[in-house]
Every structure is written in structure tokens, then in C-alpha cells.
Amino acid sequence: MISFPTELVGEHLVSEAAVFFTEALAKINARQFVREQAEDSPCCARCAGCALDQDAALQDAKRLLETRVGHPVSIVAYSMGRELAAGKPCRPVLIDGDRLAYQLEDGSVMDPVSKFEKPKESCCCGDQHSSNQPDE
């Protein structure tokens, strides 16, 4: 049985916990994508129309797609799960000291959370995410 202290002391432990939970959620997501055919799901949480919320609970891909709100851990775990489901080895990493991302086997770092900060950034699917932006 795995147990965790209820009180995390220091930013370092919080970052380690985020990496651990990202990896666990990504593996759950990979199983869901394999079972439910990954190509039937949006390529990323941004394309799914999800909103980034630092206070949202950690969610697996199925719940993320249902609620359309995700914590950064859930956002990274969604994209990482798609990579794992496609048979691409990857692992969660911290960039800039505290920002979650994941690294592919070839060393390239993918940062799916950045899509929420750059809404005009195109995706691998070619979607500019304009349909997900509120009308202004």
C-alpha cells in the first residue's frame, strides 16, 4: 500500500507530487484511450473545449471531457496519455522549475498547458481553437 503525508512541506515536495500524479493519470488515460479508440477523442484538452483551472480537482481523461474543466496536471496527463496509448514512451517533467510538461523519448518536451495561454496557437490537428473562445 502506498501512503502519502497529509502535509506537504516546501515547494519541492509539491512539485514532486505533481509529477507523480501526472504520470499516474497519464497511465489511466492511456488505458481509456486504448479501450475507447484514441482517434475518437479530441487530440488535446484545448481542442476538447476544456478550460484551465488551477483549483479544479485532478481528473482522468473521461471526467475531463465531461466537465470541460481541468487542472494543469489533468491537462498534461490527457496529452501524455494519448502519446502512451500510441506506444510512444514519455515521462512527466517540470520546466521553468514548476511548470508541468512531458518529454518524449527523443528528448523533445511537449507543453500542452501553453495552448491555454496562447489561444491562437495551432494544434497538430490544424484547429486554431477559435471555436473554443468566448465571443468578445
Residue pairs with C-beta under 8 A, 6 or more apart in sequence:
4 17
8 14
8 17
11 98
15 94
15 97
15 98
18 72
18 73
18 94
18 100
19 92
19 93
19 94
19 100
21 58
21 73
21 77
22 73
22 76
22 77
22 80
22 92
22 100
22 102
23 77
23 80
23 91
23 92
25 58
25 59
25 60
25 73
25 74
25 77
25 81
26 76
26 77
26 80
26 81
26 84
26 90
26 92
26 102
27 81
27 84
28 60
28 61
28 77
28 81
29 60
29 61
29 77
29 78
29 80
29 81
29 82
29 84
29 85
30 81
30 82
30 84
30 85
31 85
32 60
32 61
32 62
32 81
33 41
33 61
33 81
33 82
33 85
34 85
38 82
38 85
38 86
41 48
41 61
41 65
41 82
42 48
42 49
42 65
42 125
43 82
43 123
43 124
43 125
44 78
44 79
44 82
44 112
44 115
44 123
44 125
45 64
45 70
45 74
45 75
45 78
45 79
45 112
46 112
46 115
46 116
46 123
46 129
46 132
47 123
47 125
47 127
47 129
47 132
48 64
48 65
48 68
48 78
49 68
49 131
49 132
50 64
50 65
50 67
50 68
50 69
50 70
50 75
51 68
51 69
51 70
51 116
52 70
52 71
52 72
52 75
52 113
52 116
53 69
53 70
53 71
54 71
54 72
55 71
56 67
56 69
56 70
56 71
56 74
57 71
58 71
58 73
58 74
59 67
59 70
59 71
59 74
60 74
60 77
61 77
61 78
61 81
64 70
64 74
64 75
64 78
70 78
72 99
72 100
72 113
73 100
75 112
75 113
75 116
76 92
76 100
76 101
76 102
76 112
76 113
77 92
78 112
79 102
79 110
79 112
80 90
80 92
80 102
80 110
83 90
83 102
83 104
83 110
84 90
88 104
88 105
89 104
89 105
90 102
90 103
90 104
90 105
90 110
91 102
91 103
92 100
92 101
92 102
92 103
93 100
93 101
93 102
93 103
93 109
94 100
94 101
95 101
95 109
95 111
99 111
99 113
100 113
101 109
101 110
101 111
101 112
101 113
102 109
102 110
103 109
103 110
104 110
114 121
115 121
115 123
115 129
119 129
119 132
119 133
120 128
120 129
120 130
121 129
122 128
123 129
